[in-house]
Amino acid sequence: MGTVHGVYLKYVGLSALSYAGLSYLSKNDKGSPLTTWQLLGYSAKTVLSLLTVPGRSSLAGNTVSLWRAVPSLILGYSVLINGVIALLFKLESGMWIIGKDRKTGQIPKWSYYLFFPFHLPTKFYTALHLLKDKKLVEKNGVVAHKCPVATEVQPGWWVGGCHGHELNKDWAGVIDLTVEFPETTIKRTPAYLSMPTWDGVPATPEQLEEAANFAVRAKEDGNGDILVHCAHGRGRSTTVMCACLVKAGLFETWEEAFDKGIRPQRSVCKLNRRMRQNLSAWQERFVDGKKGQ
Protein backbone atom coordinates (compact mmCIF):
# COMPACT_ATOMS: atom_id res chain seq x y z
CA MET A 1 0.00 0.00 0.00
CA GLY A 2 1.30 3.37 -0.98
CA THR A 3 0.47 5.76 1.82
CA VAL A 4 2.33 6.01 5.12
CA HIS A 5 -0.43 7.51 7.28
CA GLY A 6 -3.29 5.57 8.90
CA VAL A 7 -2.85 2.53 6.67
CA TYR A 8 -4.60 0.34 9.23
CA LEU A 9 -7.80 2.26 8.53
CA LYS A 10 -8.01 0.52 5.15
CA TYR A 11 -8.42 -2.79 6.94
CA VAL A 12 -10.83 -1.29 9.45
CA GLY A 13 -12.81 -0.13 6.42
CA LEU A 14 -12.68 -3.55 4.77
CA SER A 15 -13.90 -5.15 7.98
CA ALA A 16 -16.70 -2.58 8.29
CA LEU A 17 -17.77 -3.00 4.66
CA SER A 18 -17.84 -6.76 5.10
CA TYR A 19 -20.00 -6.38 8.19
CA ALA A 20 -22.34 -4.04 6.31
CA GLY A 21 -22.75 -6.65 3.58
CA LEU A 22 -23.39 -9.30 6.18
CA SER A 23 -26.03 -7.13 7.84
CA TYR A 24 -27.74 -6.58 4.49
CA LEU A 25 -27.93 -10.31 3.85
CA SER A 26 -29.35 -10.92 7.32
CA LYS A 27 -32.21 -8.48 6.69
CA ASN A 28 -32.90 -9.60 3.14
CA ASP A 29 -35.17 -12.38 4.26
CA LYS A 30 -38.75 -13.22 3.27
CA GLY A 31 -39.55 -14.20 6.82
CA SER A 32 -38.43 -12.59 10.04
CA PRO A 33 -35.05 -10.81 9.74
CA LEU A 34 -32.15 -12.78 11.15
CA THR A 35 -29.50 -11.52 13.50
CA THR A 36 -25.95 -11.56 12.17
CA TRP A 37 -25.05 -14.50 14.39
CA GLN A 38 -28.15 -16.42 13.33
CA LEU A 39 -27.29 -15.87 9.67
CA LEU A 40 -23.74 -17.11 10.19
CA GLY A 41 -24.96 -20.12 12.13
CA TYR A 42 -27.61 -21.05 9.57
CA SER A 43 -25.11 -20.47 6.74
CA ALA A 44 -22.59 -22.80 8.34
CA LYS A 45 -25.32 -25.38 8.83
CA THR A 46 -26.32 -25.06 5.16
CA VAL A 47 -22.78 -25.66 3.93
CA LEU A 48 -22.19 -28.51 6.37
CA SER A 49 -25.42 -30.17 5.30
CA LEU A 50 -24.02 -30.47 1.78
CA LEU A 51 -21.08 -32.41 3.18
CA THR A 52 -23.19 -34.75 5.29
CA VAL A 53 -23.94 -38.24 4.03
CA PRO A 54 -27.64 -38.48 3.10
CA GLY A 55 -29.64 -40.28 5.75
CA ARG A 56 -27.23 -39.34 8.53
CA SER A 57 -27.83 -35.61 8.61
CA SER A 58 -28.74 -34.07 11.93
CA LEU A 59 -28.63 -30.59 10.43
CA ALA A 60 -32.15 -30.38 9.05
CA GLY A 61 -34.01 -27.11 9.59
CA ASN A 62 -32.73 -23.63 10.32
CA THR A 63 -30.76 -23.35 7.09
CA VAL A 64 -30.65 -20.67 4.40
CA SER A 65 -30.27 -20.85 0.65
CA LEU A 66 -26.81 -21.60 -0.64
CA TRP A 67 -26.59 -18.28 -2.48
CA ARG A 68 -26.92 -16.53 0.88
CA ALA A 69 -24.90 -19.00 2.90
CA VAL A 70 -21.63 -18.79 0.94
CA PRO A 71 -21.45 -14.96 0.69
CA SER A 72 -22.43 -14.69 4.35
CA LEU A 73 -19.61 -16.97 5.47
CA ILE A 74 -17.08 -15.17 3.24
CA LEU A 75 -18.15 -11.76 4.55
CA GLY A 76 -18.11 -12.99 8.13
CA TYR A 77 -14.60 -14.36 7.66
CA SER A 78 -13.52 -11.05 6.11
CA VAL A 79 -14.83 -9.17 9.14
CA LEU A 80 -12.67 -11.34 11.38
CA ILE A 81 -9.47 -11.42 9.30
CA ASN A 82 -9.34 -7.73 8.40
CA GLY A 83 -10.27 -6.77 11.94
CA VAL A 84 -7.37 -8.82 13.29
CA ILE A 85 -4.98 -7.39 10.68
CA ALA A 86 -6.03 -3.83 11.58
CA LEU A 87 -5.39 -4.57 15.26
CA LEU A 88 -1.94 -5.99 14.49
CA PHE A 89 -1.15 -2.85 12.47
CA LYS A 90 -1.93 -0.70 15.51
CA LEU A 91 0.05 -2.96 17.82
CA GLU A 92 2.95 -2.98 15.33
CA SER A 93 3.36 -6.71 15.83
CA GLY A 94 2.34 -10.10 14.49
CA MET A 95 4.01 -9.76 11.09
CA TRP A 96 4.91 -13.44 11.29
CA ILE A 97 1.25 -14.43 10.98
CA ILE A 98 1.33 -14.06 7.17
CA GLY A 99 4.01 -16.75 7.00
CA LYS A 100 6.59 -15.04 4.79
CA ASP A 101 9.84 -17.04 4.59
CA ARG A 102 12.66 -14.85 5.94
CA LYS A 103 15.30 -16.69 3.90
CA THR A 104 13.62 -16.91 0.49
CA GLY A 105 11.20 -14.00 0.76
CA GLN A 106 8.35 -16.17 -0.50
CA ILE A 107 4.81 -16.40 0.86
CA PRO A 108 3.44 -19.96 1.18
CA LYS A 109 0.26 -21.01 -0.59
CA TRP A 110 -1.52 -21.72 2.68
CA SER A 111 -1.23 -18.03 3.55
CA TYR A 112 -3.08 -16.99 0.39
CA TYR A 113 -5.88 -19.44 1.21
CA LEU A 114 -6.09 -18.68 4.92
CA PHE A 115 -5.76 -14.91 4.62
CA PHE A 116 -7.45 -14.33 1.27
CA PRO A 117 -9.60 -11.47 2.68
CA PHE A 118 -6.28 -9.67 3.34
CA HIS A 119 -4.28 -10.72 0.28
CA LEU A 120 -6.92 -10.13 -2.42
CA PRO A 121 -7.77 -6.48 -1.65
CA THR A 122 -4.09 -5.74 -0.95
CA LYS A 123 -3.05 -7.04 -4.36
CA PHE A 124 -5.96 -5.29 -6.07
CA TYR A 125 -5.17 -1.95 -4.46
CA THR A 126 -1.48 -2.31 -5.22
CA ALA A 127 -2.18 -3.16 -8.86
CA LEU A 128 -4.29 -0.01 -9.21
CA HIS A 129 -1.61 2.03 -7.47
CA LEU A 130 1.04 0.61 -9.80
CA LEU A 131 -0.96 1.64 -12.86
CA LYS A 132 -1.22 5.14 -11.43
CA ASP A 133 2.51 5.25 -10.68
CA LYS A 134 3.38 4.18 -14.22
CA LYS A 135 1.56 7.11 -15.78
CA LEU A 136 3.93 9.33 -17.73
CA VAL A 137 4.30 12.90 -16.50
CA GLU A 138 6.41 15.77 -17.77
CA LYS A 139 8.66 17.68 -15.40
CA ASN A 140 11.19 20.26 -16.52
CA GLY A 141 10.84 19.04 -20.08
CA VAL A 142 11.57 15.42 -19.12
CA VAL A 143 8.93 12.71 -19.53
CA ALA A 144 9.11 9.93 -16.95
CA HIS A 145 6.95 7.66 -14.80
CA LYS A 146 5.11 9.42 -11.99
CA CYS A 147 6.71 7.03 -9.51
CA PRO A 148 9.49 4.77 -10.87
CA VAL A 149 9.82 1.18 -9.72
CA ALA A 150 13.00 2.27 -7.94
CA THR A 151 15.18 5.37 -7.85
CA GLU A 152 18.93 5.70 -7.38
CA VAL A 153 18.86 8.35 -4.64
CA GLN A 154 22.65 8.29 -4.22
CA PRO A 155 25.25 6.49 -6.37
CA GLY A 156 24.72 2.78 -5.72
CA TRP A 157 21.81 3.29 -3.30
CA TRP A 158 18.27 2.61 -4.54
CA VAL A 159 14.85 3.11 -2.93
CA GLY A 160 11.92 1.34 -4.54
CA GLY A 161 8.84 -0.82 -4.43
CA CYS A 162 8.19 -4.54 -4.61
CA HIS A 163 8.58 -4.84 -8.40
CA GLY A 164 12.36 -4.50 -8.50
CA HIS A 165 12.58 -7.39 -10.95
CA GLU A 166 11.30 -5.04 -13.64
CA LEU A 167 14.68 -3.29 -13.60
CA ASN A 168 16.35 -6.56 -14.71
CA LYS A 169 19.35 -5.73 -12.56
CA ASP A 170 21.73 -7.58 -10.24
CA TRP A 171 22.14 -6.27 -6.70
CA ALA A 172 24.94 -6.52 -4.16
CA GLY A 173 22.25 -6.59 -1.49
CA VAL A 174 18.48 -6.32 -1.11
CA ILE A 175 16.55 -5.26 1.99
CA ASP A 176 12.88 -6.28 1.81
CA LEU A 177 10.51 -4.60 4.26
CA THR A 178 7.22 -6.07 3.04
CA VAL A 179 5.01 -8.50 4.88
CA GLU A 180 2.45 -8.72 2.11
CA PHE A 181 4.46 -9.45 -1.06
CA PRO A 182 6.91 -12.18 -2.15
CA GLU A 183 10.44 -11.09 -3.03
CA THR A 184 10.96 -10.78 -6.79
CA THR A 185 14.72 -10.14 -6.86
CA ILE A 186 15.86 -13.05 -4.71
CA LYS A 187 17.68 -14.70 -7.63
CA ARG A 188 19.46 -11.48 -8.53
CA THR A 189 21.33 -10.91 -5.26
CA PRO A 190 23.78 -12.86 -3.07
CA ALA A 191 22.71 -10.97 0.06
CA TYR A 192 19.06 -10.74 1.08
CA LEU A 193 17.60 -9.37 4.31
CA SER A 194 13.91 -9.81 5.04
CA MET A 195 12.68 -7.40 7.70
CA PRO A 196 8.86 -7.60 7.46
CA THR A 197 6.93 -4.62 8.78
CA TRP A 198 3.31 -3.66 8.26
CA ASP A 199 2.70 -0.89 5.75
CA GLY A 200 3.24 2.49 7.42
CA VAL A 201 4.94 0.89 10.43
CA PRO A 202 8.66 1.74 10.75
CA ALA A 203 11.51 -0.56 11.61
CA THR A 204 12.59 -0.30 15.24
CA PRO A 205 15.87 1.46 16.11
CA GLU A 206 17.49 -1.95 16.55
CA GLN A 207 16.20 -3.10 13.17
CA LEU A 208 17.43 0.12 11.56
CA GLU A 209 20.90 -0.55 12.90
CA GLU A 210 20.80 -4.14 11.68
CA ALA A 211 19.62 -3.10 8.22
CA ALA A 212 22.16 -0.28 7.93
CA ASN A 213 25.05 -2.57 8.89
CA PHE A 214 23.80 -5.22 6.48
CA ALA A 215 23.60 -2.73 3.61
CA VAL A 216 27.07 -1.28 4.17
CA ARG A 217 28.59 -4.75 4.49
CA ALA A 218 26.77 -6.06 1.39
CA LYS A 219 27.89 -3.07 -0.65
CA GLU A 220 31.50 -3.56 0.39
CA ASP A 221 31.45 -7.33 -0.19
CA GLY A 222 29.50 -7.26 -3.44
CA ASN A 223 30.92 -4.08 -4.91
CA GLY A 224 27.53 -3.25 -6.40
CA ASP A 225 24.24 -1.48 -5.80
CA ILE A 226 21.90 -1.83 -2.82
CA LEU A 227 18.11 -1.94 -3.13
CA VAL A 228 15.92 -1.09 -0.14
CA HIS A 229 12.27 -1.64 -0.92
CA CYS A 230 8.81 -1.80 0.60
CA ALA A 231 5.55 -1.98 -1.37
CA HIS A 232 5.85 1.26 -3.33
CA GLY A 233 9.08 2.88 -2.17
CA ARG A 234 7.60 5.67 -0.11
CA GLY A 235 7.72 5.19 3.66
CA ARG A 236 9.20 2.02 5.09
CA SER A 237 12.04 1.84 2.58
CA THR A 238 12.80 5.55 2.98
CA THR A 239 13.12 5.12 6.74
CA VAL A 240 15.71 2.38 6.35
CA MET A 241 17.55 4.18 3.56
CA CYS A 242 18.03 7.22 5.81
CA ALA A 243 19.88 5.01 8.29
CA CYS A 244 21.87 3.32 5.52
CA LEU A 245 23.13 6.59 4.07
CA VAL A 246 24.22 7.83 7.50
CA LYS A 247 25.91 4.51 8.31
CA ALA A 248 27.71 4.64 4.94
CA GLY A 249 29.13 8.04 5.89
CA LEU A 250 27.32 9.98 3.19
CA PHE A 251 25.41 12.19 5.63
CA GLU A 252 25.76 13.19 9.29
CA THR A 253 22.11 12.87 10.31
CA TRP A 254 19.02 11.09 9.11
CA GLU A 255 17.30 14.44 8.54
CA GLU A 256 20.07 15.46 6.17
CA ALA A 257 19.93 12.07 4.46
CA PHE A 258 16.20 12.47 3.92
CA ASP A 259 16.12 16.14 2.89
CA LYS A 260 19.26 16.18 0.74
CA GLY A 261 19.94 12.58 -0.14
CA ILE A 262 16.55 11.05 -0.89
CA ARG A 263 13.71 13.54 -1.43
CA PRO A 264 15.37 15.54 -4.24
CA GLN A 265 15.65 12.34 -6.30
CA ARG A 266 12.41 10.62 -5.25
CA SER A 267 9.83 13.20 -4.28
CA VAL A 268 7.14 10.64 -3.36
CA CYS A 269 9.15 9.54 -0.31
CA LYS A 270 7.51 10.48 2.98
CA LEU A 271 8.04 9.82 6.68
CA ASN A 272 5.23 9.66 9.22
CA ARG A 273 5.56 10.61 12.87
CA ARG A 274 6.51 7.11 14.05
CA MET A 275 9.16 6.79 11.36
CA ARG A 276 10.76 10.07 12.41
CA GLN A 277 10.65 9.07 16.06
CA ASN A 278 12.38 5.75 15.41
CA LEU A 279 15.02 7.39 13.23
CA SER A 280 15.73 9.97 15.93
CA ALA A 281 16.01 7.21 18.54
CA TRP A 282 18.35 5.28 16.25
CA GLN A 283 20.48 8.38 15.60
CA GLU A 284 20.79 9.13 19.32
CA ARG A 285 21.63 5.58 20.34
CA PHE A 286 23.69 4.17 17.48
CA VAL A 287 25.30 7.25 15.91
CA ASP A 288 25.57 10.16 18.33
CA GLY A 289 25.94 7.83 21.30
CA LYS A 290 28.98 6.15 19.76
CA LYS A 291 30.87 9.30 18.81
CA GLY A 292 34.17 9.55 20.63
CA GLN A 293 34.16 5.89 21.62
N, C-alpha and C positions, 0 to 999 in steps of 0.2 A: 504494500500500500504506500502511496506516495507521500501523504502528509505526515508531519511530525507532531501534530497537536491533537489531543483527544481522539486518538485512533480507536481506542477501546469503545467509543460511542458507536462506531459502525456495527460492532457486534452486539451492543445493547439494542441498537435499532433492528438488526436482523432477528434478534430474539423477540423483540416487541412485535414486529411484523408477523412473525410466525404465530405468536399468540393471538394476534388479531384475526389471522386466517382461521385458526383453530376455533376461536369464539364464533366466527361467522358460520362455520360448519355445524357447530353445536346448536345454533338457533335455527338453522335452515332445516327444520324438521316438520313433517306433516302433522305429527302428534304434538305432545307437550315438549317444549324445548328441553334439551339436555344440558346438564352442567358440563364443564370442560372435562372434569374427571370421569363423569359417566360416559362421555363420548369416547375418551381414550380407553376406558375399560371395555365398552361394547365393541370398539374397533379391534382391540387386541383379541377379544373373544371371537370376532368374525374371522380374523386371519387364522387363528389357531384352529377354528372349526374346519377350515379347508385342509389342514394337515392331519386331522384326526381320522382314523380308520372308520369307515361307515359302520354303524351298528354299535360302536363303542363310545360314541360321543356323549359327553356329559355337559356339553356347552350349548345345548339348545336354548333358545329364547334370549332376550336381551342382546341382540346383535343388530348391526346396522348394515346397510348395503356396502358392497365391496368398494364402490367408487367413493364412498365417504370414509371408509375404514382406512384405506391406504394413505390418502392425503392427510388424514387426521394424525396417524401415527408418525408420518414424516414431519409434519409441522410440530408435533409435540416433541419429537426428538431434536428438532432444530432449536426449539425454545431452550431445551436443556443444554445442548452442546455450546451454542453461542453465548448463553448466559454464563457458563463455566469459563469459556475463553475470555469473555469480557472481565470477569473477576480476576483471572490470572494476569491479564494485562495490568489491572490496577495494582495487584500485589507484586508485579514485576518478578514473577516466579513461575515454575511449572513448565518451562520451555521443553523439557524432556518428554512431556506427554505426547507430543506429535510423533516422536520416535525417530527423528532424523539421526542418521549414522554420523558420528563425529569424525570418523576416519575417511569415509568415502563421500560424505555429503549427500547421500541419497536418502529418500524418504520411502519406507517400505509400503508395499501394497495395502497391508492391513490398515495403515493409517488413513489412506484415501477412502477405504470402506467405512471404517469406524467414525472418522471425523468428516464425512462428506458434507455436512452442513457448514463446516468451516472452510474446507478446501475449495468447494465449487464456487461460492461467491467471491472468495479471495482471488482465484484464478480469473474469474470473469471480470472483476474490477481491475485487476492488473492488466489484463489484455486490452481493456478499453483505455486505460491510462497509457499503455505503451503506444497505442495508435495515436493518441493525442501528442505524446512526446516526439513521435516520428514526423509530425507535421513540419514542413519546411517553412522557415521564417527568415526574413532578411534583416540583417543588423549591420550597419555601417557598410552597406554595399556587398556584404557577404551572405550568401544563402546557405543555411545549415539547418540541422534538426533542432527543434525547440529544446529538446533535452537529449543529448547523445547517450548512447549505451554506456559509455564511460568517457572520462575526460582526464587528460594528463595535466594535473594541476601544478606539478613541478616536474622537472626532468626525471623520468623513471618512476614517478609516483602517480597512480591513477585512482580516481574515485568513480564508482559506477554502480549499475544495477545488476540484476540477476541474469542478464542475458549477455554476459561477457564473451560467450562463445562466438557471438556474431562478429567480433573483431578478428577472429581467426589468428590469434596471437599466442605465443608462448610467454609464460610468466615465471619469474624467479620465485615468486611467492604469491599466494592468494589468501586473503582473509575474508571469510564468509560469515556475515552477521545475521543471515536469515534463518528463521525457524520454519517458514512456510514454503520454501522452494528448494528443489534439489540443486546441487552444484553442477554447473554446466561446463566448467573449465578444469575439472579434476584431472583429466588426461593431458592437460597442457601445462602442468606445473609439477615440480618435484617437491614443493613445500606447500602444504595446505593446512590452514588453521580454521576450524569450525568453532565459532563462538556465538551460538544461537541466542538472539534476543528478540522479544516481541517488537513489532513495528512501533516506532516512537519511543521505545524504552532504551536508554543508553547503557552501554557497558559500564560496569562498576570501575572504580579507580584501579582496583587490582587487575581487572580484565584489560583495562587500557594499557597498563604497564606490560602485561603479558603480550598483548598484541603488538605494541610498539617494539619491544625487544625482538619478537618473532620477525617482524618486518625488516628491521635493520639487519638482523642476522641473515635472513633469506636473501636480501639484496647483496650483501657482501659475499655470501657463499655462491649464489647463482649468477652474479654479475649481470643482472637483468632488471626488468621492471616489476613493480609490485602493484597488485590490484587489491583494493579494499572495496568490498561491495555489500550493499544491502538489497532491498527490493528494487528501488529506483535510483539510488545514489543521491539521496537528499539529506537524511538525518543521521541514521546510525553509522553509516560509512564515513560521513563527514566528521563525526565525533572521534572515531578511531584515527582517521587520517591526521587530525590536529595533533594527537599525541605522537603519531609516527614522525611527523615532520619536525617536531621539537626534539624527539629522541635522536633523530638523524643529524641534528645540529644545524638544521636549515633556518630555524627560528628560535627565539628565546622563550616565547610564551605561546600558549595555545590560542590566545586572542589574536596575536600577530599572525600565527599560522592560518587562522580562519580568515581574517580580514585581508591579509596580503598574499597568502599562499594558495588559498582555495577559492574563495568567492569571486575574485576577478576572472578566473578561468571557468568556473562553473557556478553561474549566478543562482541556480535553483537550490543550491545547498543552504540548509537552514539548521539552526540549533534551538531546541526548546529549552525551557527553564531547567529541567532535570539534566539534560545533556551538559549545559553550562556549569551546573553545580558539580557534576561528577568530574568534568575536566578541571575545574578549579581545585577540587580536592586532590585529584591526581597530580596537578602541578605543584601544589603545596607539599605533598608527601614525597613524591618520587623525583621531583626536579629541584625545587627550591630547598627542600629539606636535605638534599644530598650535596649541595654546594659547599665546598670547603672541606669535605670529608676526604 
